[in-house]
Amino acid sequence: MTTLDLFRHDFVLSIKPEYAIKIIEGVKKVELRRRFPPGTVTGARLYVYATVPLRALIGFATISRIDYLPVNDIWRLYGEVACIAREDFDAYYRGLTSGYVIVLKDVVPLSRPIPLAVLKEELGFTPPQSFAYADDGFRKIVSGDLK
């Protein structure tokens, strides 16, 4: 473990299924957020939890970088790979002048989604409103799925 690893946090993001599936398919290359922890170390793992009606962990990706940009620049630079309609984008960022873009790489779909019931039982997981820090339990449950 390097010193840098001590400061790296993996994340679980609650994402609507229509967007979560596009991330896992490799079509949606970025995740947009109104808020995100500043100073997030790149290389962290982002676990994709698809919300209702799927309610399951469906895969993960590596955070390539985090951009904090004016909203107009987010649309100009990332609108095409964010897989969101302009009117939905505008509604999401309404009232903000800047926002976060989580640029993703190395997407790994799970061969079988891990349902919320299993996540609750095994990890005591409750889906976050936006994001949560992921502990080692997520790496363990996912690596068991990939064997």
C-alpha positions, 0 to 999 in steps of 0.5 A: 500500500502506498501513502497515496492509497491511504487517501483514496476513497472508493465511492458508491453512486446511486444512479437512475437505471437509464444512466447506470446501464449506459455507463456499464455499456460504455456509452456514457463516459462521464457522470454528472454531479451537482456536488462531489468531494473536492480533492478526490484522488483519481484511480478510485473505484466508482461502484454503480448502484442502479436505483428503482426499479433495478435496485442492484449494484451492476458494475464499477469503473475507475475514476480517470479524473474529476472536473469542476467546471462552469455549467455551460462548459460541462455541456459544451465539453461533455454533453455528447458523452453524458447521454442526457437531453439538454432540457434534463441537463439544464433542470439538473444544474438549475440554480448552479453556475458550476458542477462536477464531471466524473470522467470514467474509464475501465468499466467492468459490468458484473456478470450478475447484478448484486441485489440490494437485499444482498448488499444490505445483508452482507455489507449493511448497505443503504443506498445513498441519496447521491454518493457514499464512500465504499469500504473494502466490503464492496471490493470483496463482494464484487471480486467474489462475483467475478471469480 
